[in-house]
Amino acid sequence: MGWAIALHGGAGDIPRFMPEERRKTREAALRHCLDIGVNALKTRRHALDVVELVVRELENHPNFNAGRGSVLTTKGTVEMEACIMDGNTKRCGAVSGLTTVVNPISLARLVMEKTPHIYLAFDGAEDFAREQGVETVDSSHFITPENVERLKQAKEANRVQLDYTQPIPKDAKSETPLADGDSQIGTVGCVAVDNEGNLASATSTGTYANNLCAISATGKGEAIIRATVARDVAALMEFKGLSLKEAAAHVVEECVPRGTVGLVAVSSTGEITMPLNTAGMFRACATEDGYSEIGIWNSEEN
């Protein structure tokens, strides 16, 4: 048994015609975040520390839909969220509706470790952040020019803007292949198992971890919630005796509509899987035996 780590920066209708500069920027960010996690695991950091470190870095990157770079509300503001779970104890913490906290994932961990609660939101979460002395900034820090332009375009097109893909060129009808023009990509997440077999998961859309596996799901949150995607992967392993890869593949291929979900997962034995039924998912993984992968598109898509 050895350590393993997987992370994602969202799944959905990622266009294959993405400009090379944008692709390389995201690939470099995935590699950087993966290196942070790998180095932490090599120094025998606990899996919970590792996933927090990686997601903090993803939150700090303006090209991912979390922290700085978060998709804007219709009012042009940010409302950030995060959740974290310890597989051995099944303790978890979550926050949402944040407007000033630099790293929501760290506040989620404090909810788990410093309160009797699982979830805090909006003013209550912001007050708790100040009580705990976590770093806060003016909400303008999280708003990027690209997301301001995307919101403007979304309002003009009377559509929902759900992701951080390239703003629509003024001479183009749509940036995505979806008929309704919506652009649908999830947030960020990381899962890890350390050398002691400790499992942990950190994400925004769908998280679960127990003593068998850790899962972070991404894509359309509504589909993930309805299908309890992350928990179902663990349940298939626990009650049906499936391997991690078998369980994750079944959930992604059979339990949710096509084009809605991707996930990254690790098992207590160091197995990794990163299935998706969307056009793409920004993803990366590594194991102690030297295997590593960075990818974007679904190889099954034309």
C-alpha positions as CSV (number, residue, x, y, z in Angstrom):
1,M,0.0,0.0,0.0
2,G,1.3,3.5,-0.9
3,W,0.0,7.0,-1.1
4,A,-2.1,8.3,-4.0
5,I,-3.7,11.6,-5.0
6,A,-6.1,12.8,-7.6
7,L,-7.5,16.3,-8.2
8,H,-9.9,18.1,-10.6
9,G,-10.7,21.5,-11.7
10,G,-14.2,20.9,-13.0
11,A,-16.0,18.7,-15.5
12,G,-18.4,19.6,-18.3
13,D,-18.6,20.8,-21.8
14,I,-14.9,21.8,-22.2
15,P,-14.5,22.7,-25.9
16,R,-11.7,21.0,-27.8
17,F,-11.1,24.2,-29.6
18,M,-10.0,25.9,-26.4
19,P,-7.1,28.3,-27.3
20,E,-3.7,26.7,-26.6
21,E,-2.7,29.5,-24.2
22,R,-5.8,28.8,-22.0
23,R,-5.2,25.0,-22.2
24,K,-1.5,25.3,-21.2
25,T,-2.4,27.7,-18.3
26,R,-4.8,25.2,-16.8
27,E,-2.5,22.2,-17.4
28,A,0.4,24.1,-15.7
29,A,-1.9,24.9,-12.8
30,L,-3.0,21.2,-12.5
31,R,0.7,20.1,-12.5
32,H,1.6,22.7,-9.9
33,C,-1.2,21.7,-7.6
34,L,-0.4,18.0,-8.1
35,D,3.2,18.7,-7.2
36,I,2.1,20.4,-4.0
37,G,0.1,17.3,-3.0
38,V,2.8,14.8,-4.0
39,N,5.5,16.7,-2.0
40,A,3.2,16.8,1.0
41,L,2.5,13.0,0.8
42,K,6.2,12.3,0.4
43,T,6.9,14.1,3.7
44,R,4.2,11.9,5.3
45,R,1.6,14.6,5.8
46,H,-1.8,13.4,6.8
47,A,-4.3,13.0,3.9
48,L,-6.5,15.6,5.4
49,D,-3.7,18.2,5.3
50,V,-2.9,17.2,1.7
51,V,-6.4,17.7,0.3
52,E,-6.7,21.1,2.1
53,L,-3.4,22.3,0.8
54,V,-4.2,21.3,-2.8
55,V,-7.7,22.8,-2.8
56,R,-6.3,26.0,-1.2
57,E,-4.0,26.3,-4.2
58,L,-6.9,25.6,-6.7
59,E,-8.9,28.3,-4.9
60,N,-6.1,30.8,-5.4
61,H,-5.9,30.1,-9.1
62,P,-8.1,32.6,-11.1
63,N,-8.9,30.2,-13.9
64,F,-10.8,27.7,-11.8
65,N,-14.3,28.1,-10.4
66,A,-13.5,28.4,-6.7
67,G,-12.1,31.2,-4.6
68,R,-10.6,33.9,-6.8
69,G,-12.2,33.3,-10.2
70,S,-15.5,32.0,-8.8
71,V,-18.5,32.4,-11.1
72,L,-20.5,35.5,-10.3
73,T,-24.1,35.7,-9.0
74,T,-26.6,37.7,-11.1
75,K,-25.8,40.6,-8.8
76,G,-22.2,40.4,-9.8
77,T,-21.0,39.1,-6.4
78,V,-19.4,35.9,-5.3
79,E,-20.9,33.3,-2.9
80,M,-18.2,30.7,-2.3
81,E,-18.5,27.2,-0.8
82,A,-16.3,24.3,0.2
83,C,-16.5,21.0,2.1
84,I,-14.0,18.5,3.5
85,M,-14.3,15.0,5.0
86,D,-12.0,12.7,7.0
87,G,-12.5,9.1,5.8
88,N,-11.4,7.3,9.0
89,T,-13.7,9.3,11.4
90,K,-16.3,10.4,8.8
91,R,-16.1,13.9,10.4
92,C,-16.9,16.6,7.9
93,G,-17.3,20.3,7.6
94,A,-18.9,22.6,5.0
95,V,-19.4,26.3,4.3
96,S,-21.3,28.3,1.7
97,G,-22.3,31.8,0.9
98,L,-18.8,33.2,1.7
99,T,-17.9,36.6,0.3
100,T,-14.6,37.5,1.9
101,V,-12.8,34.3,3.0
102,V,-9.7,33.8,1.0
103,N,-9.7,30.0,1.3
104,P,-13.1,28.6,2.0
105,I,-11.7,25.0,2.3
106,S,-9.7,26.0,5.4
107,L,-12.8,27.4,7.0
108,A,-14.7,24.2,6.2
109,R,-12.0,22.3,8.1
110,L,-12.3,24.6,11.1
111,V,-16.1,24.0,11.1
112,M,-15.3,20.3,11.3
113,E,-12.6,20.6,14.0
114,K,-13.7,23.5,16.1
115,T,-17.5,23.3,16.2
116,P,-20.2,20.7,16.9
117,H,-21.7,21.5,13.5
118,I,-21.2,20.2,9.9
119,Y,-22.3,23.2,8.0
120,L,-22.2,27.0,8.3
121,A,-23.4,29.5,5.8
122,F,-23.6,33.2,4.9
123,D,-23.4,35.6,7.8
124,G,-22.9,32.8,10.3
125,A,-20.0,31.4,8.4
126,E,-18.4,34.9,7.9
127,D,-18.7,35.6,11.6
128,F,-17.1,32.3,12.4
129,A,-14.2,33.1,10.0
130,R,-13.5,36.3,11.9
131,E,-13.7,34.6,15.3
132,Q,-11.1,32.0,14.0
133,G,-8.8,34.7,12.6
134,V,-8.8,33.2,9.0
135,E,-7.6,35.5,6.2
136,T,-10.3,37.7,4.7
137,V,-10.2,40.3,2.0
138,D,-12.6,42.7,0.2
139,S,-14.9,40.7,-2.0
140,S,-13.5,42.5,-5.1
141,H,-10.4,40.3,-4.8
142,F,-12.4,37.3,-6.1
143,I,-13.9,39.0,-9.1
144,T,-12.0,38.7,-12.4
145,P,-12.5,40.7,-15.6
146,E,-13.3,37.5,-17.5
147,N,-16.1,36.6,-15.1
148,V,-17.5,40.1,-15.3
149,E,-17.7,39.7,-19.1
150,R,-19.2,36.3,-18.8
151,L,-22.0,37.5,-16.6
152,K,-22.7,40.4,-19.0
153,Q,-22.9,37.9,-21.8
154,A,-25.1,35.6,-19.8
155,K,-27.6,38.4,-19.0
156,E,-27.6,39.5,-22.7
157,A,-28.3,35.9,-23.8
158,N,-30.9,35.3,-21.0
159,R,-29.1,32.1,-20.0
160,V,-27.5,30.6,-16.9
161,Q,-23.7,31.0,-16.7
162,L,-22.3,28.1,-14.7
163,D,-18.6,27.9,-15.4
164,Y,-15.3,29.7,-16.2
165,T,-14.8,28.8,-19.9
166,Q,-13.8,31.4,-22.5
167,P,-16.1,34.3,-22.9
168,I,-18.1,34.2,-26.2
169,P,-16.4,36.0,-29.0
170,K,-18.6,38.8,-30.3
171,D,-18.9,37.2,-33.7
172,A,-19.8,33.7,-32.3
173,K,-23.2,32.4,-31.6
174,S,-22.2,30.0,-28.8
175,E,-19.2,28.9,-26.9
176,T,-20.5,25.4,-26.3
177,P,-22.2,22.6,-28.1
178,L,-25.2,22.7,-25.8
179,A,-28.5,23.5,-27.6
180,D,-29.7,25.8,-24.8
181,G,-26.4,27.7,-24.8
182,D,-25.7,27.0,-21.1
183,S,-22.1,26.4,-20.2
184,Q,-21.8,23.8,-17.5
185,I,-18.5,23.0,-15.7
186,G,-18.1,22.2,-12.0
187,T,-15.7,23.5,-9.3
188,V,-12.5,22.0,-7.8
189,G,-11.6,19.0,-5.6
190,C,-8.9,16.7,-4.3
191,V,-8.8,13.2,-2.8
192,A,-5.8,11.5,-1.2
193,V,-4.7,8.4,0.7
194,D,-1.5,8.6,2.7
195,N,1.1,6.0,3.7
196,E,-0.9,5.1,6.8
197,G,-4.1,4.5,4.8
198,N,-5.8,7.7,5.9
199,L,-8.3,8.9,3.3
200,A,-9.7,12.4,2.8
201,S,-11.7,14.4,0.3
202,A,-12.1,18.2,-0.2
203,T,-14.3,19.8,-2.8
204,S,-17.3,22.0,-3.5
205,T,-19.9,19.9,-5.4
206,G,-20.0,16.4,-4.1
207,T,-17.7,14.8,-1.4
208,Y,-17.6,11.6,0.5
209,A,-14.9,9.7,2.3
210,N,-14.8,6.6,4.6
211,N,-12.3,3.9,5.4
212,L,-12.6,2.4,1.9
213,C,-12.3,5.4,-0.4
214,A,-12.5,9.1,-0.9
215,I,-14.4,10.7,-3.8
216,S,-14.8,14.2,-5.2
217,A,-17.5,14.7,-7.8
218,T,-17.9,17.6,-10.2
219,G,-20.1,18.8,-13.0
220,K,-23.8,19.6,-12.6
221,G,-24.4,19.8,-8.9
222,E,-28.1,19.0,-9.2
223,A,-27.4,15.7,-10.9
224,I,-24.7,14.9,-8.4
225,I,-27.0,15.6,-5.4
226,R,-30.0,13.7,-6.8
227,A,-27.9,10.6,-7.4
228,T,-25.7,10.9,-4.2
229,V,-22.8,10.2,-6.6
230,A,-19.9,10.2,-4.1
231,R,-21.7,8.2,-1.5
232,D,-23.0,5.6,-4.0
233,V,-19.4,4.8,-5.1
234,A,-18.5,4.0,-1.5
235,A,-21.7,2.0,-1.0
236,L,-21.1,-0.2,-4.0
237,M,-17.6,-1.0,-2.6
238,E,-18.9,-1.6,0.9
239,F,-22.1,-3.6,0.1
240,K,-21.5,-5.1,-3.3
241,G,-17.7,-5.7,-3.0
242,L,-16.9,-3.8,-6.2
243,S,-13.4,-2.4,-6.8
244,L,-13.1,1.4,-6.8
245,K,-12.9,1.5,-10.6
246,E,-15.9,-0.8,-11.0
247,A,-18.0,1.2,-8.5
248,A,-17.1,4.6,-10.0
249,A,-17.7,3.5,-13.5
250,H,-21.1,2.1,-12.7
251,V,-22.2,5.3,-11.0
252,V,-20.9,7.6,-13.7
253,E,-22.2,5.4,-16.6
254,E,-25.5,4.1,-15.2
255,C,-26.8,6.4,-12.4
256,V,-26.6,9.9,-13.8
257,P,-27.5,11.5,-17.1
258,R,-24.8,11.6,-19.7
259,G,-22.9,14.9,-19.8
260,T,-23.4,15.8,-16.2
261,V,-20.7,14.2,-14.0
262,G,-17.0,13.5,-13.6
263,L,-15.2,12.4,-10.4
264,V,-11.8,11.6,-9.0
265,A,-11.4,8.9,-6.4
266,V,-8.8,6.9,-4.4
267,S,-9.1,3.8,-2.4
268,S,-7.4,2.8,0.9
269,T,-5.1,0.5,-1.1
270,G,-3.9,3.3,-3.4
271,E,-6.1,2.6,-6.4
272,I,-7.1,5.7,-8.5
273,T,-9.9,6.3,-10.9
274,M,-11.1,9.5,-12.7
275,P,-14.2,8.5,-14.8
276,L,-16.4,11.1,-16.5
277,N,-19.4,11.2,-18.8
278,T,-18.9,14.7,-19.9
279,A,-16.8,16.1,-22.8
280,G,-13.9,16.8,-20.4
281,M,-12.7,17.2,-16.9
282,F,-9.6,19.1,-15.8
283,R,-7.8,16.4,-13.8
284,A,-4.5,15.1,-12.5
285,C,-3.3,12.2,-10.4
286,A,-0.2,10.5,-9.1
287,T,0.8,7.4,-7.1
288,E,3.8,6.4,-5.0
289,D,5.0,3.9,-7.6
290,G,5.7,6.7,-10.0
291,Y,2.5,6.8,-12.1
292,S,1.1,10.3,-13.0
293,E,-1.4,11.7,-15.4
294,I,-2.8,15.1,-16.4
295,G,-5.8,15.3,-18.7
296,I,-8.6,17.4,-19.9
297,W,-10.8,15.7,-22.5
298,N,-12.8,12.5,-22.5
299,S,-11.0,10.0,-24.8
300,E,-14.4,8.5,-25.7
301,E,-15.8,11.8,-27.1
302,N,-15.4,12.5,-30.8
